[in-house]
Amino acid sequence: MLATQRISATNLLLASLPHKEYQSFLAFCEPVELVSSEILGEPGKRVRYVYFPINSFISLVAPIDSQTSMEVGIVGNEGMLGLNLVLGIKFSLLRSLVLGTGIALRMDADRFLQIYEKCATLQQKLKAYAYVRMTQLSQTAGCNRFHVLVSRFARWILMTRDCAHSNEFHITHEFLSNILGVRRAGITEAAGMLQKKKLICYIRGHLKVLDRIGLEVVACRCYQASKATYKKILG
């Protein structure tokens, strides 16, 4: 088990529980290290564990066909992976891919359901989070259809920055093209536009945010709308 001091940070969703319920829930969790590119779930596969990221973050990817996929969300320390269990679905609907290496709290899916059924406060919080996720998913669908790539790319960078709690992270052209549903040439062009404005530096897969406020100006309104929804529903 990882040392206690390594999880001094917290998952915001769990931390919003009353102290007694929070401590009781933590007693059945184990801290685990998630590694970049690790697959935690596949469509149609049974959910074995739920995860509450601390400083790791997970990409939720929807397969479109045998060769195409698109990211529809990111889970960081604001939420959980395995939310479908709350809806009574024990199988994954999306591919869950670790995007940022770090620590998460993990619990056996059956144990989670036992605790969930007995804790009204946890039910309330997770139902509210489920609403937030559904709102964000519908917003992402509209964003992917109607907003220009450079604005979507700026939004994705900001979302990932928030989850990574860092201005720097590693991401390849190939992965970006898959999660944003565009050709690699499109990623090159969008990254070039942001670099020209001195908002980011992107070299050999290493992306660094230079001007967060400038990125927010370029990003589509979906970024702020998503944050506002979370704050309104979950505080």
C-alpha positions as CSV (number, residue, x, y, z in Angstrom):
1,M,0.0,0.0,0.0
2,L,1.2,3.5,-0.8
3,A,2.4,5.6,2.1
4,T,-0.3,7.8,3.8
5,Q,1.6,11.0,3.1
6,R,1.4,10.4,-0.6
7,I,-2.4,10.8,-0.5
8,S,-2.4,14.1,1.5
9,A,-4.3,15.6,-1.4
10,T,-7.9,14.5,-1.8
11,N,-10.7,13.6,-4.1
12,L,-13.1,16.6,-4.0
13,L,-16.2,14.4,-4.5
14,L,-15.5,12.2,-1.5
15,A,-14.2,15.2,0.5
16,S,-17.7,16.8,0.2
17,L,-19.2,14.0,2.3
18,P,-19.8,14.6,6.0
19,H,-16.6,13.7,8.0
20,K,-18.0,10.5,9.5
21,E,-19.2,9.1,6.2
22,Y,-16.0,10.3,4.5
23,Q,-13.7,8.4,7.0
24,S,-16.0,5.3,6.9
25,F,-15.7,5.2,3.1
26,L,-12.0,5.7,3.0
27,A,-11.6,2.7,5.3
28,F,-12.6,0.4,2.4
29,C,-10.5,2.2,-0.2
30,E,-6.9,1.4,-1.2
31,P,-4.6,3.9,-2.8
32,V,-3.2,2.7,-6.1
33,E,-0.8,4.2,-8.7
34,L,-2.3,4.7,-12.1
35,V,0.1,4.6,-15.0
36,S,-0.3,6.6,-18.2
37,S,-1.9,4.6,-21.0
38,E,-3.2,2.0,-18.6
39,I,-6.7,0.8,-19.6
40,L,-9.1,0.6,-16.6
41,G,-12.2,-0.4,-18.5
42,E,-13.5,-1.4,-21.9
43,P,-17.0,-1.2,-23.5
44,G,-19.0,-4.3,-22.5
45,K,-16.6,-5.5,-19.9
46,R,-17.7,-5.9,-16.3
47,V,-16.7,-3.1,-13.8
48,R,-14.5,-4.6,-11.2
49,Y,-13.4,-1.5,-9.4
50,V,-14.4,2.1,-8.9
51,Y,-11.7,4.8,-8.9
52,F,-11.6,8.2,-7.2
53,P,-8.6,10.0,-8.7
54,I,-6.4,12.1,-6.4
55,N,-3.7,13.5,-8.7
56,S,-4.2,11.1,-11.6
57,F,-6.7,11.7,-14.4
58,I,-8.6,9.4,-16.8
59,S,-9.8,9.9,-20.3
60,L,-13.3,8.5,-21.2
61,V,-13.2,7.4,-24.8
62,A,-16.1,6.4,-27.0
63,P,-15.2,4.0,-29.8
64,I,-16.9,5.1,-33.1
65,D,-15.9,2.2,-35.2
66,S,-13.0,-0.3,-35.4
67,Q,-10.5,2.4,-36.3
68,T,-11.9,5.6,-34.8
69,S,-12.6,6.8,-31.3
70,M,-13.2,10.2,-29.6
71,E,-12.8,11.4,-26.1
72,V,-16.1,12.4,-24.4
73,G,-14.8,13.4,-21.0
74,I,-12.0,13.5,-18.4
75,V,-12.2,12.3,-14.8
76,G,-9.9,14.0,-12.3
77,N,-10.0,14.6,-8.6
78,E,-13.4,16.2,-9.0
79,G,-15.2,12.9,-9.7
80,M,-15.1,9.1,-10.0
81,L,-14.7,6.3,-12.6
82,G,-17.5,3.7,-12.4
83,L,-20.5,6.0,-12.2
84,N,-22.5,3.6,-14.3
85,L,-22.8,1.4,-11.2
86,V,-24.9,4.1,-9.6
87,L,-27.3,3.8,-12.5
88,G,-27.6,0.0,-12.0
89,I,-25.3,-0.8,-15.0
90,K,-22.4,-3.2,-14.1
91,F,-20.7,-3.0,-17.5
92,S,-18.5,-0.3,-18.9
93,L,-20.0,1.9,-21.6
94,L,-16.7,3.6,-22.6
95,R,-13.0,2.9,-22.7
96,S,-11.3,4.3,-19.7
97,L,-7.7,5.2,-20.4
98,V,-5.3,6.7,-17.8
99,L,-4.1,10.0,-19.3
100,G,-2.1,11.3,-16.3
101,T,0.0,9.1,-14.0
102,G,-0.8,9.5,-10.3
103,I,-2.7,8.2,-7.3
104,A,-6.3,7.2,-7.1
105,L,-8.4,5.6,-4.4
106,R,-9.8,2.2,-5.5
107,M,-12.7,0.1,-4.2
108,D,-14.1,-3.2,-5.2
109,A,-17.3,-2.6,-7.2
110,D,-19.4,-5.0,-5.1
111,R,-18.2,-3.4,-1.9
112,F,-18.9,0.0,-3.3
113,L,-22.5,-0.9,-4.1
114,Q,-23.0,-2.3,-0.6
115,I,-21.9,1.0,0.9
116,Y,-23.8,3.1,-1.6
117,E,-27.1,1.3,-0.8
118,K,-26.7,2.1,2.9
119,C,-25.5,5.7,2.7
120,A,-28.1,8.3,1.7
121,T,-25.6,11.1,1.7
122,L,-23.4,9.3,-0.8
123,Q,-26.4,8.5,-3.0
124,Q,-27.3,12.2,-3.1
125,K,-23.8,13.3,-4.0
126,L,-23.3,10.7,-6.7
127,K,-26.7,11.3,-8.2
128,A,-25.8,15.0,-8.4
129,Y,-22.4,14.1,-10.0
130,A,-24.2,11.8,-12.5
131,Y,-26.4,14.8,-13.5
132,V,-23.2,16.9,-14.0
133,R,-21.6,14.2,-16.1
134,M,-24.6,13.8,-18.3
135,T,-24.8,17.6,-18.8
136,Q,-21.1,17.7,-19.7
137,L,-21.4,14.8,-22.1
138,S,-24.2,16.5,-24.0
139,Q,-22.2,19.7,-24.0
140,T,-19.2,17.9,-25.4
141,A,-21.3,16.4,-28.2
142,G,-22.4,19.8,-29.2
143,C,-18.9,21.2,-28.9
144,N,-17.5,18.5,-31.2
145,R,-20.1,19.2,-33.8
146,F,-20.3,23.0,-33.9
147,H,-17.1,24.6,-32.5
148,V,-13.8,25.1,-34.5
149,L,-10.9,22.9,-33.7
150,V,-8.6,25.5,-32.2
151,S,-11.3,26.5,-29.7
152,R,-11.9,22.8,-28.8
153,F,-8.2,22.2,-28.5
154,A,-7.8,25.2,-26.1
155,R,-10.7,23.9,-24.1
156,W,-9.2,20.4,-23.9
157,I,-5.8,21.9,-22.8
158,L,-7.6,23.8,-20.0
159,M,-9.6,20.8,-18.8
160,T,-6.5,18.6,-18.8
161,R,-4.5,21.3,-17.0
162,D,-7.2,21.4,-14.3
163,C,-7.1,17.6,-13.9
164,A,-3.3,17.5,-14.0
165,H,-2.9,20.4,-11.5
166,S,0.1,21.3,-13.6
167,N,0.9,23.6,-16.5
168,E,2.9,20.8,-18.2
169,F,2.0,17.4,-19.4
170,H,2.9,14.9,-22.1
171,I,0.6,14.1,-25.0
172,T,1.3,12.9,-28.5
173,H,-0.1,14.2,-31.8
174,E,-1.5,10.7,-32.5
175,F,-3.4,10.6,-29.2
176,L,-4.7,14.1,-29.6
177,S,-6.0,13.3,-33.1
178,N,-7.8,10.3,-31.7
179,I,-9.5,12.0,-28.7
180,L,-10.4,15.1,-30.7
181,G,-11.6,13.1,-33.7
182,V,-9.4,15.0,-36.3
183,R,-6.5,14.2,-38.5
184,R,-2.9,14.8,-37.2
185,A,-2.5,17.7,-39.6
186,G,-5.4,19.4,-37.9
187,I,-3.7,19.1,-34.5
188,T,-0.4,20.5,-36.0
189,E,-2.3,23.5,-37.3
190,A,-4.2,24.2,-34.1
191,A,-1.1,23.8,-32.0
192,G,0.7,26.1,-34.3
193,M,-1.9,28.8,-33.9
194,L,-1.8,28.6,-30.1
195,Q,2.0,28.7,-30.1
196,K,2.0,31.7,-32.5
197,K,-0.1,33.5,-29.9
198,K,2.4,32.4,-27.2
199,L,-0.3,30.6,-25.3
200,I,1.4,27.2,-25.2
201,C,4.7,25.6,-26.1
202,Y,4.3,22.2,-27.7
203,I,7.5,20.3,-28.6
204,R,7.9,16.5,-29.2
205,G,4.8,15.6,-27.2
206,H,5.6,17.9,-24.3
207,L,2.9,20.6,-23.8
208,K,3.4,23.6,-21.6
209,V,0.7,26.2,-20.8
210,L,2.2,29.7,-21.0
211,D,-0.9,31.8,-20.7
212,R,-3.9,30.3,-19.1
213,I,-6.0,33.5,-19.3
214,G,-5.2,33.8,-23.0
215,L,-6.3,30.2,-23.6
216,E,-9.6,30.9,-21.9
217,V,-10.2,33.7,-24.4
218,V,-9.6,31.3,-27.3
219,A,-11.4,28.3,-25.8
220,C,-15.1,27.9,-26.6
221,R,-17.6,28.8,-23.9
222,C,-18.1,25.1,-23.1
223,Y,-15.1,25.3,-20.7
224,Q,-16.6,27.9,-18.4
225,A,-20.1,26.4,-18.8
226,S,-18.8,23.0,-17.6
227,K,-17.1,24.5,-14.6
228,A,-20.2,26.5,-13.8
229,T,-22.4,23.4,-13.9
230,Y,-20.2,21.5,-11.5
231,K,-20.0,24.5,-9.1
232,K,-23.8,25.0,-9.2
233,I,-24.7,21.3,-8.5
234,L,-21.8,20.1,-6.4
235,G,-20.5,23.4,-4.9
